[in-house]
Every structure is written in structure tokens, then in C-alpha cells.
Amino acid sequence: MRSALHSGGLRDPMTRAAITAAAAGAAWSHHNGGLWWRHAHGGFGWVGPIFWPYAYYDLYDYAWWGWGYDPFFWDYGYGDLYAGLFGLYDYGVLSGYSGYLPGYVGSARRAATAGRPETTTGLADMCGSESRDIAGFPVDQFRAAIQPDNEQSAALDDLANASQQAAETIRNSCPKEVALTAPSRLAAMQQRVEAMRNAVNMVKPALDKFYGLLSDEQKARIAALAADQHPAQREDIANGNCNTAQPVATDWPGELIERNVKPTDAQRASLTALQDAAAKAADILKSSCPPEDALTPPARLAAVATRLDAMLHAIGTVRPALDNFYNSLTDEQKAAFDAIGPERNGTASASHREEAARRHYHRHHYGYSINHMIFRMMGL
């Protein structure tokens, strides 16, 4: 049941990973291509139109409990930016998500959550559709552990309120339209990360104040709470796992671009600039993996802020180059560029590309779009 899921199930990072895996894979069940963009620990950066499902949970679980409990925040990196550049889904697959909105129960879901109670969820849930129910700050656990005095209790309440506002900010960053082109996907990605960064700014002053009021003994109790959240089977995270992506899978698809887009000599300079920008983005993200000495919630929240800043820097490095190249293309070339990702995944046939071109043309010239159909079903 959805209510049961919100009341406890989604507080388990592994359950959330299973849900995103099922949702990401469900629309692919009729294809043979491998899901190369699966994260190191089983989650997915993109699920249909949504970048970073359960963003609020991933951010707060790491900040409060550490990477031994929830590795998923640090799985987001260059592979997801690459997937934004070269979209994963063709039109047919993306529209297939309508079958799983606003909720679904399917064989993929059952397989991914073997041994867990059957539940339903949908893409709207991944955005935080009930943010008051999903707020991740463990206020009751902290209160029971530290037995705060009046000043500390007031600061803890302020922190809980800031956490709720942050959850709402992240929820509001969920897309209102389906991103069907590379520029729109990167714009949606940037909007999502910016909202997460703003959420950190909302919480940081309240967290610093609260934590600064604690005695050493109370801080030790909070550290003990975090240690209790680290089952042995989850102590598999190493600094080197950050930005894990299959190198071959994220190689620059130069051959496909040449064959399908057929850039002119005038367009090649901006294409080269885009490839260089993507390489710089990969280097930026490699330099911001989790610090080993982030042992307190304030230190981990600071690490989150650094990582999100790096992601915004990487996206900001690529977006101008992408816009410059994409805007130089004809409508036919744009449709071919947008079909590169699905073709790499083994899902885009010639007929798919023809359909993509037709829809691309109608979207620009007649206002045709599947966006409203999908999002009406999502209830966003």
C-alpha cells in the first residue's frame, strides 16, 4: 500500500533503489539492450522524465547517517550527465511510462523487491508528492537520544522546520514537462541539482546552530545513532566507487554522430567544443568524491554541498557548448542527435528515428507534444 510505503518503506535506501530499478527497467522489458546507466549500487539517475528520483532521501540519508548507510547520493555523476546528453529513451519507450502512472505493481517491481511486501508507487512519489510524510530528518530519534534542554529543543524544532522547507523545495523541482531533447534534459537536470543545493542552504544554518549547542556526550550519542544505521552488508562503500560508470558505455559516440547527424564543416567546431566540455565535466566530477573525514552531520552536509557545486559546475560547463551545437543543427539533424542514445541502447530502429523526426517536426510546427498526456497521468 502506498501509505505503508510512505510510513516506513521509503526510509530504507535499498527499497528506494529497488523501486527506481523496477521503474527504470519496466518500460524496457520489451527490449534486449543492457541498462548500462545503472548505478554502482543498483539505482538509476534517470527514471523516465525524472532526474534523481528520491533526491530528498538520498541527500538527507547521507547527511544524517553517512555513506555506510546510504551510498546512493555518491552514485550520481558523469554517467547521468552523459545520459542527459544522449537520451536513454526513444519516444515509444518514454510514452510507455504512462502504463506505470500514477502507480504500478508489476513483475519487475516484484523481482526487484523480492522478500519485501508488495507495494505500489509512481513517478510522482519519486518527486516527493507527500513531502510532509517523507521528511527524512530523524527529529524523534535525535530528541530521544540526546534529551535536549529547552534551548536545544527549540533549535531542533527549527532544524525540523528547515528540513521540511527543504523537502518542499526539492519536490517543486520535479519536471512539469517531459524533456525530449538534450538541451531540455540538461536544463531539467540543472534545475533539480540547483533545488538540492538550495535545500542545503536552507538546512545548514539550523543544523550548525543545533549541533553547536550540543555537549560532547550528546554529539557522541548522535554518532552512535549513525553507527547503528550501518548494517554490515552495507559497509561496501569505498571512495573509489564515486562516479563509477562503465568507461566504454560513456565513450563519446563520435561514429554515431558522424553517421546519423552528418555535421557540416561549420558545425564540427561546435561539436568538438561540446566533446571537450564533456571531458572537462568528467574531470570536475572525479575531483569531488566523499571525504573520509566527514564524521558528523554538519561535515557530511558540507560534503553534499561541495558535491552539488561540482555537479552544477559540470552541467554549466556542458550546457553552453551543447546549446551552441544543437542550435546550429537543422530540425532533421536535431531529431537524429536526439535518437543517438536510444540507438546505442539497441532500441532505436530506422522506423523509430523516422517517428522521432516526425514528432520533432510536429512539436515545433504544430505544437504536438506528449508532455501533457504523460503529466496529467502523473498528477503533477
C-alpha positions in Angstrom: 0.0 0.0 0.0 1.2 3.5 -0.8 0.5 4.7 2.8 2.6 1.9 4.2 5.4 2.7 1.8 5.5 6.3 2.9 5.2 5.4 6.6 8.4 3.3 6.5 9.4 1.5 3.4 10.9 4.5 1.7 13.1 5.2 4.7 15.2 2.2 3.6 17.6 3.2 0.8 17.7 -0.3 -0.6 13.9 -0.2 -1.1 14.2 3.0 -2.9 16.9 1.6 -5.2 14.7 -1.4 -5.9 11.8 0.9 -6.8 13.8 3.0 -9.2 15.4 -0.1 -10.7 11.9 -1.5 -11.3 10.5 1.7 -12.7 13.6 2.3 -14.9 13.5 -1.2 -16.2 9.8 -1.7 -16.6 9.5 0.3 -19.8 12.5 -1.6 -21.2 11.1 -5.0 -20.6 10.4 -5.5 -24.4 14.0 -4.5 -25.4 17.2 -6.5 -25.3 19.6 -3.7 -24.6 21.6 -3.6 -21.4 20.9 -0.9 -18.8 24.4 0.5 -18.8 23.4 3.6 -16.9 22.5 1.6 -13.8 24.4 3.0 -10.8 27.0 1.1 -8.9 24.6 0.2 -6.1 21.6 -0.6 -8.2 19.8 2.7 -8.6 19.2 4.9 -11.7 19.9 8.5 -12.3 17.1 8.9 -14.8 13.7 7.2 -14.4 11.6 8.3 -17.4 11.4 12.1 -17.3 12.7 12.4 -13.8 16.3 13.1 -12.9 17.4 12.0 -9.4 14.4 10.1 -8.1 14.1 10.4 -4.3 16.6 13.2 -4.3 15.5 14.4 -0.8 16.1 11.0 0.7 19.5 10.5 -0.9 20.7 13.9 0.3 19.4 13.6 3.9 20.2 9.9 4.5 23.9 10.6 3.7 23.9 13.8 5.7 22.4 12.2 8.8 23.7 8.6 8.7 26.7 8.6 6.5 27.7 6.7 3.4 27.8 3.3 5.2 24.0 3.5 5.4 23.2 5.1 2.0 25.7 5.1 -0.8 23.3 6.3 -3.4 23.9 10.0 -3.2 27.5 9.5 -4.4 26.5 7.3 -7.3 25.3 10.3 -9.2 27.9 11.6 -11.5 29.2 11.8 -15.1 27.2 8.8 -16.3 24.0 10.7 -15.5 25.3 13.8 -17.3 26.1 11.7 -20.3 22.7 10.1 -20.2 21.3 13.7 -20.2 23.3 14.5 -23.3 22.3 11.3 -25.1 18.8 10.5 -24.1 18.1 7.0 -22.9 14.6 6.7 -24.2 13.0 6.9 -27.6 9.5 8.3 -27.9 7.9 4.9 -27.8 9.7 3.8 -24.6 9.2 7.2 -22.8 5.4 7.1 -23.6 5.5 3.5 -22.1 5.9 5.1 -18.7 2.2 6.1 -18.9 1.4 2.4 -18.0 3.1 2.9 -14.7 1.5 6.2 -13.7 0.4 7.2 -11.1 1.1 3.7 -9.6 2.1 0.3 -10.7 2.6 -3.3 -9.5 4.5 -5.4 -11.9 6.8 -8.4 -12.3 9.8 -6.1 -12.5 8.8 -4.5 -9.2 8.3 -7.8 -7.6 11.6 -9.2 -8.8 13.5 -6.1 -7.6 11.9 -6.2 -4.2 11.9 -10.0 -3.6 11.2 -10.7 0.1 9.5 -7.3 0.7 5.8 -6.6 1.0 4.0 -5.8 -2.3 3.6 -2.0 -2.6 2.6 0.5 -5.3 4.5 3.6 -6.2 4.7 6.0 -9.1 6.9 8.7 -10.7 5.1 11.3 -8.6 6.1 9.5 -5.5 9.7 9.7 -6.5 9.3 13.5 -6.7 8.1 13.6 -3.1 4.4 14.1 -3.7 3.8 13.9 0.1 6.7 15.8 1.4 5.3 16.2 4.9 5.1 12.4 5.2 8.6 11.7 3.7 10.6 14.3 5.5 13.8 12.5 6.3 15.2 14.4 9.3 15.1 12.0 12.2 13.9 14.5 14.8 12.2 12.0 17.1 15.3 9.8 17.2 17.6 12.7 17.9 15.3 14.0 20.6 15.1 10.6 22.3 18.9 10.1 22.1 20.1 13.5 23.4 17.3 14.5 25.8 17.6 18.2 24.8 17.2 21.1 27.1 14.8 23.9 26.2 17.2 25.8 24.0 18.4 22.7 22.3 14.8 21.6 21.8 13.9 24.9 20.2 16.9 24.6 17.8 15.9 21.0 17.0 12.4 22.2 16.1 13.9 24.9 13.9 16.0 22.3 12.2 13.0 20.1 11.6 11.1 23.1 10.0 14.0 23.9 7.8 14.2 20.3 6.7 10.5 20.4 5.8 11.0 23.5 3.7 14.0 21.9 2.0 11.9 18.9 1.1 9.3 21.1 -0.4 11.9 22.9 -2.5 13.2 19.7 -3.9 9.7 18.4 -4.6 8.9 21.6 -6.5 11.9 21.0 -8.7 10.3 17.9 -10.3 9.8 18.5 -14.0 6.4 19.8 -15.3 7.2 18.7 -18.8 8.9 15.7 -20.3 12.3 16.5 -21.6 12.5 15.2 -25.1 15.7 16.9 -26.3 19.3 17.0 -25.0 19.1 20.8 -24.1 15.9 20.3 -22.2 17.2 17.3 -20.3 20.3 19.2 -19.1 18.1 22.1 -18.2 15.9 19.8 -16.1 19.0 18.2 -14.6 20.4 21.6 -13.6 17.1 22.7 -12.1 17.0 19.6 -10.0 20.5 20.0 -8.7 20.0 23.7 -8.0 17.0 22.8 -5.9 19.0 20.3 -3.9 21.7 22.9 -3.4 19.2 25.5 -2.2 17.8 22.9 0.2 21.3 22.5 1.7 21.4 26.3 2.2 18.1 26.2 4.0 19.2 23.5 6.4 22.8 24.4 7.0 22.3 27.4 9.4 19.8 25.5 11.5 21.9 22.4 11.6 25.0 24.3 12.6 23.2 26.1 15.4 21.6 22.9 16.7 24.9 20.9 16.6 26.8 23.8 18.2 24.5 23.7 21.2 25.2 20.0 21.9 27.6 18.7 24.5 30.4 16.3 23.6 28.3 13.5 25.2 25.2 14.4 23.1 27.3 14.5 19.9 28.6 11.0 20.8 25.0 9.8 21.1 24.2 11.1 17.6 27.3 9.4 16.3 26.2 6.2 17.9 22.8 6.6 16.2 24.5 6.9 12.9 26.7 3.8 13.6 23.5 1.8 14.4 22.2 2.6 10.9 25.2 0.8 9.3 24.4 -2.9 8.8 27.4 -4.9 7.9 26.1 -5.7 4.4 26.1 -2.0 3.6 29.7 -1.4 4.6 30.8 -1.8 1.0 31.4 1.7 0.0 34.8 3.0 -0.9 35.9 6.4 -2.0 36.8 4.9 -5.3 33.2 3.9 -6.1 32.3 7.6 -6.5 31.5 8.4 -10.2 31.5 4.7 -11.1 30.4 4.3 -14.7 31.2 1.8 -17.4 34.0 3.5 -19.4 33.0 2.0 -22.7 29.3 2.9 -22.1 30.2 6.6 -21.7 32.7 6.9 -24.5 31.9 9.8 -26.9 29.6 8.4 -29.6 31.5 10.1 -32.4 30.9 7.4 -35.0 27.1 7.6 -34.4 27.1 11.4 -34.6 29.0 11.3 -37.9 26.8 8.7 -39.4 23.4 10.0 -38.2 23.7 13.7 -37.7 26.2 14.3 -40.5 27.5 17.6 -39.2 28.8 20.1 -41.7 32.3 21.5 -41.5 30.9 24.6 -40.0 29.2 22.6 -37.2 32.3 20.5 -36.4 33.9 23.2 -34.4 31.0 23.5 -32.0 30.8 19.7 -31.9 34.4 19.5 -30.9 33.8 22.2 -28.2 30.9 20.1 -26.9 33.1 17.0 -26.7 35.8 18.9 -24.9 33.3 20.4 -22.4 32.0 16.9 -21.6 35.5 15.7 -20.9 36.1 18.7 -18.6 32.8 17.9 -16.8 34.0 14.3 -16.2 37.2 15.6 -14.6 35.3 18.1 -12.5 33.2 15.3 -11.0 36.1 13.0 -10.4 37.6 15.6 -8.0 34.6 15.7 -5.6 34.2 12.3 -4.1 33.2 11.8 -0.5 35.7 12.9 2.1 36.7 10.2 4.5 36.8 12.6 7.5 33.1 13.7 7.2 32.1 12.1 10.5 29.4 14.4 11.7 26.1 15.6 10.1 27.4 19.2 9.6 30.6 17.8 7.9 28.6 15.5 5.7 26.1 18.2 4.7 29.1 20.4 3.8 30.4 17.4 1.6 26.9 17.3 0.0 27.2 21.0 -0.8 30.6 20.5 -2.4 29.4 17.7 -4.5 26.3 19.5 -5.7 28.5 22.5 -6.5 30.7 20.2 -8.6 27.7 18.8 -10.4 26.4 22.3 -11.2 29.9 23.3 -12.4 29.9 20.2 -14.7 26.5 20.9 -16.1 27.3 24.6 -16.5 30.4 23.6 -18.4 28.5 21.4 -20.9 25.2 23.4 -21.3 26.5 26.4 -23.3 28.5 24.1 -25.6 25.5 21.9 -26.1 23.2 24.8 -26.8 25.6 26.2 -29.3 26.0 23.0 -31.2 22.3 22.0 -31.0 21.1 25.4 -32.2 23.3 25.1 -35.3 21.5 21.9 -36.4 18.6 21.6 -38.7 15.4 20.0 -37.4 16.3 16.8 -39.1 19.8 16.8 -37.5 18.3 17.6 -34.1 16.0 14.6 -34.4 19.0 12.4 -35.4 21.0 13.7 -32.4 18.1 13.0 -30.0 17.9 9.4 -31.3 21.6 8.6 -30.7 21.1 7.4 -27.1 18.2 5.0 -27.9 20.2 3.7 -30.8 23.2 3.0 -28.6 20.9 1.2 -26.3 19.6 -1.0 -29.1 16.1 0.4 -29.0 16.0 2.9 -31.9 15.4 1.3 -35.3 15.1 3.3 -38.5 11.4 3.5 -38.0 11.9 4.9 -34.5 14.2 7.6 -36.0 11.6 8.4 -38.6 8.9 8.7 -35.9 11.3 10.8 -33.8 11.8 13.2 -36.8 8.1 13.4 -37.5 7.2 14.1 -33.8 10.1 16.6 -33.7 8.7 18.4 -36.7 5.1 18.5 -35.4 6.2 19.6 -31.9 7.9 22.6 -33.4 5.4 23.4 -36.1 2.0 22.3 -34.8 2.5 22.3 -31.0 2.2 18.5 -30.8 3.5 17.1 -27.6 3.1 14.0 -25.4 4.1 16.1 -22.3 0.6 17.0 -21.1 -0.7 13.5 -21.6 2.0 11.9 -19.5 2.0 14.5 -16.8 -1.8 14.5 -16.5 -1.4 10.8 -15.7 1.3 11.6 -13.3 -0.8 14.0 -11.4 1.9 16.7 -11.3 
